[in-house]
């Protein structure tokens, strides 16, 4: 039996613009994804006994079908006819329903782990196709780092890593479902995509975060604040604590603040934690996942 333990990094959306509804029922997006070093632990084991098993040590993620990790393992088996059996063990740190892509990160990391342990691994493009079918965030998390997403978010252009910075992540007591958030959008919330493209261009030009922080935007923010004022309050509070920009990630419910230094992000997270809120400080990351040990041996 072979095993690989990995850290599956969360993501934020430095800019997320919804351009409008497509004829296929999906929405057209322009978004800049960024990996951050808040990670779930994913242990993937290849077994001779057929079937898939999934356990979740912490967190409320489903431990079976309905979890994207399960779907990822099944898809890999269909692609390769291998391995006969897969066991996935999750230890959750990324909150569910927060817009941080935790489930997507776990699924992408499971795919990457199986490819790493495969004696005859598929080409990366085949894995990307599987990831895109599982979800746009899965497609990004397969490589991670910094990327511009178009279409449904899965038409990805990898960017040079954004300048190193820290984020404070803060989450209210409730989660927001993606379907609910999309249902709250009105035509007035749609934008052109120009901000996301400009953020991508400025990152590509290696401009400091402070130079493009004013472009940080999320089309979901306005409808979320209309229903739940706490989102506006969190954005304001993070700015008052020194964030260069503060915005909702994904379709919510986490709000992130971009900080130029570690201390600022940690102080903001500590203050919010003292007030009884879930909050974490994390640095931006250049990859979607990192292997930490193989067959029980640290890497």
C-alpha positions in Angstrom: 0.0 0.0 0.0 1.3 3.4 -1.0 0.3 6.7 0.6 0.8 10.4 0.2 -0.1 13.1 2.8 -0.6 16.6 1.4 -1.6 20.1 2.4 -4.6 21.4 0.3 -4.4 25.2 0.2 -7.5 27.4 0.3 -8.1 30.1 -2.3 -9.4 33.7 -2.3 -10.7 35.7 -5.2 -8.6 38.9 -5.5 -11.2 40.1 -8.0 -14.5 38.4 -9.0 -16.7 39.9 -11.6 -19.9 38.3 -12.8 -20.5 39.5 -16.4 -24.0 38.0 -16.9 -25.9 34.8 -17.3 -25.0 32.5 -20.2 -27.3 30.6 -22.5 -26.3 27.3 -20.8 -27.6 28.5 -17.4 -24.1 29.2 -16.0 -22.7 32.7 -15.4 -19.8 34.3 -17.3 -17.0 35.2 -14.9 -13.7 37.1 -14.8 -11.8 36.4 -11.6 -8.3 36.4 -10.2 -7.7 33.4 -8.0 -5.0 33.4 -5.3 -3.9 30.4 -3.2 -3.4 31.1 0.5 -1.6 28.9 3.1 -4.7 27.9 5.1 -4.8 24.2 4.4 -6.7 21.0 4.9 -4.7 17.8 5.4 -5.4 15.2 2.8 -4.0 11.6 3.2 -4.5 9.4 0.1 -3.8 5.7 0.3 -3.7 3.3 -2.7 -5.1 -0.2 -1.8 -5.5 -3.5 -3.5 -8.9 -4.0 -2.0 -11.4 -2.5 -4.4 -13.6 0.4 -3.6 -13.3 3.9 -2.2 -13.4 4.9 1.5 -13.5 8.4 2.9 -13.1 9.6 6.5 -13.3 13.1 7.9 -11.5 13.6 11.2 -12.6 17.2 11.7 -15.2 19.5 10.2 -18.7 18.9 8.8 -17.8 17.7 5.3 -19.7 14.6 4.1 -17.7 11.3 4.6 -18.8 9.5 1.5 -20.5 10.1 -1.9 -21.4 13.8 -2.1 -17.8 14.8 -1.2 -15.8 16.1 -4.1 -12.9 13.9 -3.0 -15.0 10.8 -3.6 -15.9 12.1 -7.0 -12.3 12.8 -7.8 -11.1 9.3 -6.8 -13.9 7.7 -8.9 -13.0 9.9 -11.9 -9.3 8.9 -11.6 -10.2 5.3 -11.5 -12.4 5.6 -14.6 -9.6 7.4 -16.4 -6.8 4.9 -15.6 -8.5 1.7 -14.5 -6.3 2.1 -11.4 -5.9 1.9 -8.5 -8.3 -0.8 -7.4 -8.9 0.9 -4.1 -8.5 4.3 -2.7 -8.8 5.6 0.9 -8.9 9.3 1.5 -8.6 10.8 5.1 -9.4 14.5 5.5 -8.6 16.8 8.4 -10.5 20.0 7.8 -9.1 23.5 8.6 -10.8 25.4 5.8 -14.4 26.3 6.8 -17.2 25.1 4.7 -19.5 27.6 2.9 -16.9 30.3 3.2 -15.9 30.9 -0.4 -12.4 29.6 0.2 -12.7 26.5 -2.0 -12.0 23.9 0.7 -13.9 21.0 -0.9 -12.4 21.9 -4.3 -8.9 22.1 -2.9 -9.3 18.7 -1.3 -10.6 17.1 -4.6 -7.8 18.7 -6.6 -5.2 17.5 -4.1 -6.6 14.0 -4.2 -6.2 13.9 -8.0 -2.7 15.3 -7.7 -1.8 12.6 -5.1 -3.1 9.7 -7.2 -1.1 11.1 -10.2 2.0 11.3 -8.0 1.7 7.7 -6.9 0.8 6.3 -10.4 3.5 4.4 -12.1 2.1 5.4 -15.5 0.6 8.8 -14.7 -1.8 10.5 -17.2 -0.7 13.7 -18.9 -1.6 16.8 -16.9 -4.1 17.9 -19.5 -6.2 14.8 -18.8 -6.2 15.6 -15.1 -7.2 19.2 -15.8 -10.2 18.0 -17.8 -11.4 15.9 -14.9 -10.8 18.8 -12.5 -12.8 21.2 -14.7 -15.7 18.7 -14.8 -15.7 18.6 -11.0 -15.8 22.4 -10.8 -14.0 25.7 -11.7 -12.4 26.0 -8.3 -11.1 22.4 -8.6 -9.5 23.3 -11.9 -7.7 26.2 -10.3 -6.7 24.3 -7.2 -5.0 21.6 -9.2 -2.1 24.0 -9.8 -3.0 26.9 -7.6 -0.8 30.0 -7.2 -2.2 33.0 -9.0 -4.5 32.7 -12.1 -7.0 34.6 -14.2 -10.2 32.6 -14.7 -12.7 33.3 -17.5 -15.8 31.6 -18.7 -17.3 29.6 -15.8 -14.0 30.3 -14.1 -12.3 27.2 -15.5 -10.7 28.9 -18.5 -7.4 29.6 -16.7 -4.4 31.7 -17.5 -1.7 31.1 -15.0 0.0 34.3 -13.8 3.3 35.0 -12.2 2.9 34.8 -8.4 1.4 37.9 -6.9 3.7 39.9 -4.7 4.0 38.2 -1.3 1.5 39.5 1.2 -0.6 38.3 4.1 -4.4 38.0 4.5 -6.7 38.1 7.5 -9.7 35.8 6.9 -12.8 36.4 8.9 -16.1 34.5 8.8 -19.5 35.3 10.3 -21.4 32.6 12.1 -23.3 31.5 9.1 -22.4 30.1 5.7 -23.8 31.1 2.3 -24.5 28.5 -0.4 -23.3 29.2 -3.9 -26.7 28.7 -5.4 -28.3 31.1 -2.9 -25.6 33.8 -3.7 -26.1 33.5 -7.5 -29.9 33.7 -6.9 -29.4 37.1 -5.2 -27.6 38.7 -8.2 -29.5 41.3 -10.2 -28.4 42.8 -13.6 -27.1 45.8 -11.7 -24.5 43.6 -10.0 -23.0 42.5 -13.3 -19.8 44.2 -14.5 -17.5 44.1 -17.6 -14.6 42.1 -16.3 -12.2 45.0 -16.8 -11.1 45.1 -13.2 -10.2 41.5 -13.1 -8.2 41.8 -16.3 -6.4 44.9 -14.9 -5.6 43.2 -11.6 -4.1 40.3 -13.6 -2.1 42.7 -15.8 -0.7 44.5 -12.7 0.3 41.3 -11.0 2.0 40.2 -14.3 3.9 43.5 -14.2 5.0 42.7 -10.6 3.4 45.8 -9.2 3.2 46.0 -5.4 -0.2 45.1 -3.9 -0.7 48.7 -2.7 -0.7 49.8 -6.4 -3.7 47.7 -7.4 -5.5 47.1 -4.1 -8.2 49.6 -5.0 -9.3 47.3 -7.9 -10.2 44.4 -5.5 -13.9 43.8 -6.1 -16.5 41.1 -5.9 -19.9 41.2 -7.7 -21.5 39.2 -4.9 -20.6 41.8 -2.2 -23.4 44.2 -2.9 -26.3 41.6 -2.8 -24.7 39.9 0.3 -24.5 43.3 2.1 -28.1 44.1 1.1 -29.3 41.0 2.9 -26.6 40.8 5.7 -25.0 44.1 6.7 -22.3 42.2 8.6 -20.4 41.8 5.3 -20.1 45.5 5.0 -19.1 45.8 8.7 -16.4 43.2 8.3 -15.0 45.0 5.2 -14.9 48.3 7.1 -13.4 46.8 10.2 -10.5 45.1 8.3 -9.7 48.4 6.5 -9.7 50.2 9.9 -7.3 47.6 11.1 -4.9 48.5 8.3 -5.9 46.2 5.4 -5.0 47.6 2.0 -8.2 46.2 0.7 -11.0 44.0 2.1 -13.6 42.0 0.2 -15.8 38.9 0.2 -14.1 35.8 -1.2 -16.1 33.7 -3.8 -19.8 33.8 -3.0 -19.1 34.2 0.7 -19.2 34.0 3.6 -15.5 34.7 4.4 -14.2 38.3 4.1 -10.5 38.8 3.6 -8.2 41.7 4.2 -5.0 42.1 2.3 -2.1 43.2 4.5 1.4 44.2 3.5 3.0 42.5 6.5 2.5 39.5 8.8 2.0 41.4 12.0 -0.9 43.5 10.7 -2.8 40.3 9.5 -2.1 38.5 12.8 -3.2 41.4 15.0 -6.4 41.7 13.0 -7.1 38.0 13.3 -6.4 38.0 17.0 -8.7 40.9 17.6 -11.6 39.2 15.7 -10.9 35.9 17.5 -11.2 37.7 20.9 -14.6 38.9 19.7 -15.7 35.3 19.2 -15.4 35.2 15.4 -13.6 32.6 13.3 -10.5 34.4 12.0 -7.1 33.3 10.6 -4.0 35.0 9.3 -2.3 33.3 6.3 0.3 34.1 3.7 -0.3 33.9 0.0 0.9 30.6 -1.6 2.5 29.8 -4.9 0.9 26.4 -5.2 -2.5 24.8 -4.7 -1.0 21.9 -2.7 2.2 20.6 -1.1 3.2 17.0 -0.3 4.3 16.6 3.3 5.1 12.9 3.6 5.1 9.7 1.5 4.5 6.3 3.0 4.8 7.7 6.5 8.2 9.4 5.8 8.5 13.2 5.9 9.5 14.9 2.6 
